[in-house]
């Protein structure tokens, strides 16, 4: 509680990824990331004003859905 008697909550959010950071992380082109944002198919995208951003947890969940976990060999 704060001095004035109200409850304070601190929200710790992970930093959002930019399209450039997402492209670098996934090893794809920036063009590919923008195509996903307009046509779908990529991780969930957030619009923060006019900017595109990605939650790291959404990126990881998307990767889990679209990747094959079987190991060749």
C-alpha positions as CSV (number, residue, x, y, z in Angstrom):
1,X,0.0,0.0,0.0
2,X,1.1,3.5,-0.6
3,X,1.1,6.3,1.9
4,X,-2.3,7.5,0.8
5,X,-3.9,4.1,1.4
6,X,-4.3,2.9,-2.2
7,X,-2.9,-0.3,-3.5
8,X,0.0,0.0,-6.0
9,X,0.7,-2.7,-8.5
10,X,3.8,-2.9,-10.6
11,X,3.4,-4.5,-14.0
12,X,6.6,-5.9,-15.4
13,X,6.2,-6.4,-19.1
14,X,8.8,-7.8,-21.4
15,X,10.1,-5.5,-24.1
16,X,8.1,-5.8,-27.4
17,X,10.1,-6.8,-30.5
18,X,10.2,-4.6,-33.5
19,X,9.8,-6.0,-37.0
20,X,13.6,-5.7,-37.6
21,X,14.3,-7.6,-34.4
22,X,11.7,-10.3,-35.3
23,X,13.3,-10.7,-38.8
24,X,16.7,-11.0,-37.3
25,X,15.6,-13.4,-34.6
26,X,13.8,-15.7,-37.1
27,X,16.4,-15.3,-39.8
28,X,13.9,-14.0,-42.4
29,X,13.7,-10.9,-44.4
30,X,12.0,-7.8,-43.2
31,X,9.8,-8.1,-46.3
32,X,8.6,-11.5,-45.0
33,X,7.7,-10.0,-41.6
34,X,5.7,-7.2,-43.2
35,X,4.0,-9.7,-45.5
36,X,2.9,-11.8,-42.5
37,X,1.5,-8.7,-40.8
38,X,-0.6,-7.8,-43.9
39,X,-1.6,-11.3,-45.0
40,X,-1.4,-13.3,-41.8
41,X,0.6,-16.4,-41.2
42,X,3.2,-15.1,-38.7
43,X,3.1,-14.4,-35.0
44,X,0.4,-12.3,-33.5
45,X,1.1,-8.6,-34.3
46,X,0.3,-5.6,-32.1
47,X,-0.2,-2.2,-33.5
48,X,1.1,0.5,-31.1
49,X,0.0,3.6,-32.8
50,X,1.3,3.2,-36.3
51,X,4.0,0.8,-35.2
52,X,4.1,-2.9,-35.4
53,X,5.3,-4.8,-32.4
54,X,5.5,-8.5,-31.3
55,X,5.3,-10.0,-27.8
56,X,8.2,-12.4,-27.3
57,X,5.8,-15.0,-25.8
58,X,3.5,-14.8,-28.9
59,X,6.6,-15.4,-31.1
60,X,7.6,-18.4,-29.1
61,X,4.0,-19.8,-29.1
62,X,3.8,-19.3,-32.9
63,X,7.1,-21.1,-33.4
64,X,5.9,-24.0,-31.3
65,X,2.8,-24.3,-33.5
66,X,4.6,-24.1,-36.9
67,X,7.8,-26.0,-36.3
68,X,8.3,-29.7,-36.5
69,X,9.7,-31.0,-33.3
70,X,10.8,-34.3,-34.9
71,X,14.6,-34.7,-35.2
72,X,15.9,-36.2,-38.4
73,X,18.3,-39.0,-38.0
